[in-house]
Amino acid sequence: MSIAGNIDISIIIPVIREEKYIENALEQLKARLSRCRWEIIVVDGDEQGGTIAAVTDPLIKSLVSPAGRSLQMNTGAAAASGKI
């Protein structure tokens, strides 16, 4: 697990109204990333930030962006620091 140092992989997750599912999805994802240094960036397309309000892990980067998958992915990519 990592948030500091050299990040191997940045995972960007565009979301909108996924409050019920985000924590479980993040836990499952983190369990599969145990062998690398990672960062996970959740980009909420809801201007109220409903989904990111449900993210409790302080290691997860949470951003708000205009709705639209490409806009959200670009917002996340601009904040990413991983090699991949």
C-alpha positions in Angstrom: 0.0 0.0 0.0 1.2 3.5 -0.7 0.4 7.1 -1.0 3.9 8.4 -0.4 7.0 7.8 -2.4 7.2 6.6 -5.9 3.8 5.4 -7.1 3.7 2.4 -9.4 0.1 2.6 -10.5 -2.6 5.3 -10.4 -6.2 4.0 -10.6 -8.8 6.6 -11.5 -12.4 5.7 -10.8 -15.1 8.0 -12.3 -18.3 7.9 -10.3 -21.7 9.5 -9.9 -24.3 8.5 -7.3 -22.4 5.4 -6.2 -22.6 6.0 -2.4 -23.9 2.6 -1.7 -21.2 0.7 -3.5 -18.0 2.7 -3.4 -16.6 1.5 0.0 -17.0 -2.2 -1.0 -15.4 -1.6 -4.4 -12.5 0.2 -2.9 -11.8 -2.5 -0.3 -11.9 -5.2 -3.0 -9.6 -3.2 -5.2 -7.1 -2.5 -2.4 -6.9 -6.2 -1.6 -5.7 -6.9 -5.1 -3.1 -4.1 -5.1 -1.1 -5.4 -2.1 2.1 -6.0 -4.1 2.6 -2.6 -5.5 2.7 1.1 -4.5 -0.6 2.6 -5.6 -2.9 5.5 -5.5 -6.6 5.5 -6.1 -8.3 8.6 -7.3 -12.1 8.7 -7.1 -13.6 11.5 -9.3 -17.2 12.3 -8.6 -19.3 13.8 -11.4 -21.9 15.0 -9.0 -21.2 18.6 -8.0 -22.5 17.8 -4.5 -19.8 15.1 -4.1 -22.2 12.5 -2.8 -20.0 9.5 -3.6 -16.8 10.9 -2.4 -18.5 11.9 0.9 -19.0 8.1 1.4 -15.2 7.4 1.0 -13.7 7.0 4.4 -10.1 5.9 3.6 -7.8 9.0 3.9 -5.4 7.4 1.5 -7.9 7.7 -1.4 -7.8 10.9 -3.3 -11.2 12.3 -3.9 -12.0 15.0 -6.5 -15.1 16.6 -8.0 -15.4 17.2 -11.7 -18.1 18.1 -14.2 -20.1 15.0 -15.1 -18.9 13.0 -18.0 -16.6 10.0 -18.1 -13.9 11.7 -20.2 -14.0 14.9 -18.1 -13.7 12.9 -14.9 -10.9 10.7 -16.2 -9.0 13.8 -17.4 -9.4 15.4 -14.0 -8.1 12.3 -12.3 -5.2 11.9 -14.7 -4.1 15.5 -14.0 -3.9 14.6 -10.3 -2.2 11.2 -10.8 1.4 10.6 -10.0 1.9 6.9 -10.9 4.1 5.5 -13.5 1.1 3.7 -15.0 
